[in-house]
Amino acid sequence: CPSPRTLSWALLDPTTIRTPQVTTLLERCSADHPELTRVTALLQDGWNIFRRTVQTPLRSWLTALTSSGVRELQAFAVGIDRDYDAVQQAIVTPLSNGQVEGQVNRLKTLKRGMYGRASLPLLRSRIQYRSGCA
């Protein structure tokens, strides 16, 4: 049985992971549960919106999620609708804060690894050494 991660990728992007076992499993599940096809289409639409490969309006996708009848998708749509302006700007704006988040993650990992063992000056010197500022 494939992992949940493999199945989620197989549903989101059929071109990435399509081994015969996964294909057979998805075909059987679609035959047994016809709503899986509808949910898969909704998920792929959202995936394409967030990857910016299609210009479908976010509001119409949220409306489709809400009217899907699937409780989990409806709750997801409500959560996105709470922060609609921020999500819309994240889709429209070409800028990304991925580089900053990566640096913050690196800093926190270093800090966590040194917790209880070293002082702030040692942490500072280690960060400066890693970044080449020393």
N, C-alpha and C positions, 0 to 999 in steps of 0.2 A: 504494500500500500504506500503510495507516495506521501511525502510529508505535507502538512498544511501549507508551508511556504511554496513548495513546488506546485501544488494545486492552485494557489492564488495567482502565481505567475502564469500558469497555463490558462487560467480564466481571463486575466487581464490582457495578456499579449500572446495570442496563439502561436506566434512565430518563434517564441523563445524556447519553450520547453514542450516538445510534443513527442515523447517516446510512445511506443505502441501501448504500453501499459496505461499511461495517462490518458491517451486518446480513447482507449476502450472504456476506462472508468468513467470519463466524462460523457461518452455516448450512452452508457448504461444509466448513469444518473439522470441525463436529460430525458431518457425514455420513461424512467420511473417518476420523475418530478418535472413536469412541463414548465413550472415556474422558474426553473434553473436557467432556461434559455433567456427568459425575460430579464432576470437578475444579471446574467452575464452580459447582455447587451447594455444594460444600464451602467454596469461597472466599467465596461470598455469605453462607453461614451464619456464617463467622468475621467477615466485615465487619459483619454485623448484631449480633453479640455485642459487638464492640469499639465500635460506635456506640451501644450500649445500646438498640437498638430491639426486641430480642427477649431473653427471659429464659432462653435455653438455657444449661445449665451448661457451663462451660469444659472440664471434664474429659471430658464426652461428645463434645465437638467434637474434642478432642485424640485421643481413642480412634478417632474416625472418620478423622482424618488418618493415624494410624498404620496403620490397617487398609486404607487406600486403595490401597496397592500402588504409589504414586508416590513415588519416592525423595526428590525435593525436598520434598514435603509431609511425609514421614516425618522428614526432617532438621529441618524447621521445627518440627514437633511436639516433637522431642527438645529443641530449643533453648528453646522456651517452657516445657517441663516442668522444665528446670533452674531456671528462675526462676518457678515456678508461683505461689508465694505473692505475689510482687510484681505479676505480671500480673493475678492474681485481685483484688488490692486496687485496682489501677488501673481495673479494670472496675466494681467495687462502689462505690468511693469517688467522691463527686461533686466532690471537689476536683481542681484541675489546677495544674500548675506551669508552664503555658504562658507566663504573663506573665513569670515569672522567667527562663525560657529565652530569651525574646525580648530581655530587657534584657541578658543575658549575651552573646547573639549580637551585639547592637548595640555593646557595649563592645569585644568582640574585633575586630569589623570596624574600629572607630576605631583601636584599637591597632595592628592590622595595617597600616592605611593610613599610620600615622605612624612605622612601624618604621625606625630608622636616621636619621630626619630631625629628631626633636625629643626633648626631655627629658621626664622625668616631670611636672614642674610644668606644662608646656604641655599635656600629655595631660590632667592633672587639670582645668585650667581649661577645656579644650574639652569635657570630659564635663559639668562643672558648667554651662557655658553651654548645652549641648544640653538638659539636664534642667530648666533654669530655676532652678537653685539659686544662681546667681551673683549 
